[in-house]
Amino acid sequence: MKRDLPPRVYERSGSYYHVAADGDTRKWTKLCRVKEGLSAMYMALAKIETDKSLDDMMPKVCAAWMREIGSKHTAKTQADDRTHNKAISEAFAEFRARDITPTVVIDFLDTWDAQPRSYNAYRAALRERLRFAEVKDFRPAGSNPVDPVKTKKVRARTRYITDSELRRIKVAACYGEDGIRTRSGHTICCLIDMAYLTGQRIGDLLTLEWSQIRKDGILFEPAKTEDSTAVRILIEWTPKLKAVIERLKHPPPVPGQKGKLGKAKPVSMRYVFSTLKGEPYTYDGASTAWTRARERAKVKNAHFHDLRAKALTDIDGVSERGIGQAQTMGGHSTQTQTAEYVRHKRAKKTTATR
């Protein structure tokens, strides 16, 4: 005789089991022996549901997502993940994943209504956490409440950092508000120069290793294209690029450092960009240093990523190099991608009709 059992409860080998998705597999949890009766089965099932309810609160969902999914992301992406997790966990501190509706999503995103890029970023982050909640059986499959909420149209970024602005930011990176040299200024200036001279993303610069410094240039394998085109980019040597590497190999004495007079910052045996302790520079640390320098220099609306746009635009603007070399430096699979990336950064020049 077939028994009427609750959803996801099955009878097998004389026992009742609760079956739930666990990533790509299915987890079978034994409830009790069939001979113990339906009452024992329901009591065991109630305990599982009670324990489970403690895990489907949104702060716990965000934490679990970070452990299982976010931990596999690049350093830069993980920094964004932490920012998004904090906002989502605080906003939905009292919510279970199954209780979030489209109306609640709209209320949450209203904070960034006038900032289309941030709005879309937080929308995507919340959607991903709730997708994760579906996988964990905290919500019915296909019920993501973010899906009906439309993204906002984002205008193409047109910011072009001028040479003058870049010089001011580098000076501000080296000197604090008190006019005294900063301890990290040397490394940050080298990072800024390297970003402009190579046109590479900050994540790939921070993970750059000395083994990638070759006789014919610097070899980059962009993390962003690792799972798609797997492009490799060799930036050939120029006098200025060689000078940056020499500065990194032979750092000056650290300002205000205690102990032996004139002691220089240690050079990491592995990473090109490292902290005063010889450890790899983190995205958070580099981003904070850039922001402080930009603010001291009073340069507004300038992101570190704009250095990549400046590099590609400047190459595109040189007639003998053009968009072909800009495409190569950018690691783009088509010139259309490169054209869309740089076309709004700086006005094109022409002469008058007569």
C-alpha positions in Angstrom: 0.0 0.0 0.0 1.4 3.4 -1.1 1.7 5.8 1.8 0.9 9.6 1.5 4.1 11.3 2.5 5.1 15.0 2.8 7.0 16.6 0.0 10.6 15.5 -0.2 10.1 12.5 2.2 10.7 9.1 0.8 10.6 5.5 2.0 13.7 3.4 1.3 15.0 0.2 2.9 12.6 0.3 5.7 13.2 3.9 6.7 11.9 7.3 6.0 14.3 9.9 4.5 14.1 13.6 3.8 15.7 14.5 0.5 17.1 18.0 -0.2 19.3 19.5 -2.9 22.9 20.1 -1.8 24.7 21.8 -4.7 24.7 19.4 -7.6 23.9 16.4 -5.4 20.9 15.3 -3.3 21.3 14.9 0.4 19.3 12.0 2.1 18.7 12.6 5.8 17.3 9.6 7.7 14.2 10.5 9.8 13.3 7.2 11.4 12.4 3.5 10.8 9.1 2.9 9.1 8.1 0.6 11.9 8.3 3.5 14.3 5.3 5.0 12.6 4.2 8.3 11.0 4.2 10.2 14.2 7.9 9.6 14.7 8.6 10.6 11.1 6.7 13.9 11.4 8.5 14.7 14.7 11.9 14.1 13.0 10.8 16.1 9.9 9.7 19.0 12.2 13.1 19.1 13.8 14.8 19.3 10.4 12.6 22.1 9.3 13.2 23.9 12.6 17.0 23.6 12.3 16.7 24.6 8.6 14.8 27.7 9.4 17.8 29.0 11.3 19.8 28.7 8.1 17.4 30.5 5.8 17.6 33.9 7.5 19.2 36.2 4.9 22.3 37.1 6.9 23.1 33.4 7.1 22.3 32.9 3.4 24.7 35.7 2.6 27.4 34.2 4.8 27.0 30.7 3.3 27.0 32.1 -0.2 30.3 33.9 0.5 31.9 30.6 1.8 30.7 28.5 -1.1 30.6 30.9 -4.0 32.2 34.2 -3.2 35.4 32.6 -1.9 36.2 31.5 -5.4 36.1 35.0 -6.9 39.0 37.3 -7.5 40.3 39.7 -4.8 38.5 42.7 -6.4 35.2 40.8 -6.8 35.4 39.6 -3.3 35.8 43.1 -2.0 32.6 44.0 -3.9 30.9 40.8 -2.6 31.6 41.9 1.0 30.1 45.3 0.4 27.0 43.8 -1.1 26.7 41.2 1.6 26.9 43.8 4.3 24.1 45.9 2.8 21.8 42.9 2.1 22.4 41.3 5.5 21.6 44.6 7.3 18.5 45.4 5.2 17.1 41.9 5.5 18.3 41.0 9.0 14.8 39.9 10.0 13.8 38.2 6.7 13.8 34.6 5.8 14.7 34.0 2.2 11.2 32.7 1.4 9.6 35.9 2.7 11.2 38.4 0.2 8.8 39.7 -2.4 9.3 42.0 -5.4 7.9 44.9 -3.4 10.5 44.4 -0.7 13.2 44.2 -3.4 12.1 47.6 -4.8 12.1 49.2 -1.4 15.7 47.9 -0.8 17.0 49.2 -4.2 15.4 52.6 -3.7 18.5 53.7 -1.9 20.4 53.7 -5.2 17.6 54.9 -7.4 19.6 57.9 -8.6 22.8 55.8 -9.1 22.0 53.4 -12.0 25.3 51.5 -11.8 25.1 50.9 -8.1 21.4 50.1 -8.4 22.1 47.4 -11.0 25.0 46.0 -9.0 23.0 45.6 -5.8 20.1 44.2 -7.8 22.4 41.6 -9.3 23.9 40.8 -5.9 20.5 40.2 -4.3 19.3 38.1 -7.2 22.4 35.9 -6.9 21.9 35.4 -3.1 18.3 34.4 -3.7 19.2 32.1 -6.5 21.6 30.5 -4.0 18.6 30.3 -1.6 16.6 28.4 -4.2 19.5 25.8 -4.6 19.4 25.3 -0.9 15.6 24.7 -0.9 15.0 27.9 1.1 12.7 29.1 -1.7 10.7 27.3 -4.3 12.5 26.8 -7.6 11.9 29.6 -10.1 10.5 32.1 -7.6 13.3 34.6 -7.5 11.6 37.9 -6.6 14.3 40.0 -8.2 13.4 38.8 -11.7 10.4 41.1 -12.2 12.4 44.2 -11.1 13.9 45.8 -14.2 17.5 47.0 -14.4 18.2 50.7 -14.9 19.7 52.1 -18.1 23.3 53.1 -17.6 25.0 55.8 -19.6 28.4 55.0 -21.0 31.2 56.3 -18.8 32.9 59.2 -20.6 35.5 60.2 -17.9 39.0 60.7 -19.2 41.8 61.4 -16.7 44.1 64.1 -18.1 47.9 63.9 -17.7 47.8 66.9 -15.3 45.2 65.2 -13.1 47.2 62.0 -13.1 50.4 63.9 -12.0 48.4 65.5 -9.2 47.1 62.2 -7.9 50.6 60.7 -7.9 52.0 63.6 -5.9 49.1 63.3 -3.5 49.8 59.6 -3.1 53.4 60.4 -2.0 52.5 63.3 0.4 49.9 63.4 3.1 47.8 66.4 4.2 50.7 67.3 6.5 53.2 67.5 3.6 55.2 64.5 4.9 55.9 61.6 2.6 53.6 58.7 3.0 54.9 55.2 3.7 53.1 53.6 0.8 53.4 56.4 -1.7 56.3 54.8 -3.6 54.4 51.5 -4.3 51.1 53.2 -5.1 52.8 55.5 -7.6 54.4 52.5 -9.3 51.0 50.8 -9.4 49.5 53.8 -11.0 52.2 54.0 -13.6 52.0 50.3 -14.3 48.2 50.5 -14.8 48.6 53.3 -17.3 51.6 51.9 -19.2 50.1 48.4 -19.5 46.4 49.1 -19.6 45.7 46.1 -17.4 43.1 45.7 -14.7 43.9 46.3 -11.1 43.2 42.7 -10.1 45.8 41.4 -12.6 48.4 44.0 -11.5 48.0 43.1 -7.8 48.6 39.4 -8.6 51.5 40.1 -10.9 54.5 37.9 -10.0 58.2 38.4 -10.7 58.1 35.2 -12.9 55.9 37.2 -15.4 58.7 39.7 -15.8 60.5 38.4 -18.9 63.3 39.5 -21.2 60.9 40.5 -23.9 58.3 42.2 -21.7 55.6 41.6 -19.0 53.3 38.6 -19.6 49.7 39.0 -18.4 47.0 36.4 -18.3 43.9 38.3 -17.5 41.7 36.6 -14.9 38.6 38.0 -16.5 39.1 36.1 -19.7 40.5 33.0 -18.1 37.3 31.0 -18.7 36.5 32.5 -22.1 39.2 33.5 -24.6 42.1 32.7 -22.2 44.0 35.5 -23.9 47.7 36.1 -23.0 49.1 39.6 -23.4 52.8 40.5 -23.6 53.5 44.1 -23.0 56.8 44.8 -24.6 59.4 46.9 -22.9 59.7 50.7 -23.2 62.1 52.9 -21.2 59.3 54.1 -18.9 58.0 50.6 -18.2 61.6 49.3 -17.4 62.0 52.3 -15.1 58.9 51.3 -13.1 60.2 47.8 -12.6 63.6 49.1 -11.5 61.8 51.4 -9.0 60.0 48.4 -7.6 63.2 46.3 -7.4 65.0 49.1 -5.6 62.5 50.9 -3.3 63.7 54.0 -1.4 63.9 54.2 2.4 60.5 54.1 4.1 59.6 57.6 5.6 59.3 57.6 9.4 60.3 54.0 9.8 61.7 53.1 13.2 65.0 51.2 13.6 67.9 51.3 11.2 68.2 54.6 9.4 67.5 54.4 5.7 66.0 50.9 5.7 64.0 50.2 2.5 60.7 48.4 2.1 61.3 44.7 1.7 60.7 43.3 -1.8 58.5 40.3 -2.0 60.1 37.2 -3.5 56.9 36.4 -5.4 54.6 39.5 -5.9 55.7 42.6 -7.8 53.4 44.9 -5.7 53.7 44.3 -1.9 53.1 46.0 1.4 55.7 47.2 3.9 55.7 43.7 5.4 56.5 42.2 2.0 53.0 40.7 1.7 50.9 41.0 -1.5 48.9 44.2 -1.8 45.1 43.7 -1.3 42.5 45.3 -3.5 41.0 47.1 -0.5 44.4 48.5 0.4 45.2 49.7 -3.1 41.7 51.1 -3.6 41.8 53.0 -0.3 45.2 54.5 -1.1 43.9 55.6 -4.6 40.8 57.2 -3.1 42.8 59.2 -0.5 45.3 60.4 -3.1 42.5 61.4 -5.4 40.7 63.3 -2.7 43.9 65.1 -1.6 44.5 66.1 -5.2 40.9 67.3 -5.4 40.3 65.3 -8.6 36.7 64.4 -8.8 34.9 61.4 -10.3 38.1 59.4 -11.1 38.2 55.7 -10.7 41.3 53.5 -10.8 39.7 51.6 -13.7 39.8 54.9 -15.7 43.5 54.4 -16.0 42.8 51.5 -18.3 40.4 53.6 -20.4 43.1 56.3 -20.6 45.7 53.8 -21.7 43.5 52.4 -24.5 42.3 55.8 -25.6 45.8 57.2 -25.8 47.0 54.3 -27.9 43.9 54.6 -30.2 44.7 58.2 -30.6 48.1 57.6 -32.0 47.8 57.1 -35.8 50.6 54.6 -36.3 49.2 52.4 -33.5 45.5 52.8 -33.6 42.6 50.7 -32.4 44.3 47.4 -33.4 47.0 47.8 -30.7 44.5 49.2 -28.3 42.4 46.0 -28.8 45.5 43.8 -28.2 46.4 45.7 -25.0 42.8 45.5 -23.8 42.6 41.7 -24.4 39.3 42.2 -26.3 38.2 39.6 -28.8 36.8 42.2 -31.3 37.6 45.8 -32.2 34.0 46.6 -31.6 34.5 46.0 -27.9 37.5 48.3 -27.9 35.7 51.0 -29.8 32.8 50.9 -27.4 35.3 51.0 -24.5 37.2 54.1 -25.5 35.1 56.1 -27.9 33.5 58.4 -25.3 36.7 59.0 -23.2 38.1 62.0 -25.2 36.7 64.2 -27.9 37.8 63.4 -31.5 39.6 66.3 -33.2 39.0 67.7 -36.7 39.4 71.1 -38.4 36.7 73.5 -39.4 34.9 73.1 -42.7 36.5 76.2 -44.1 
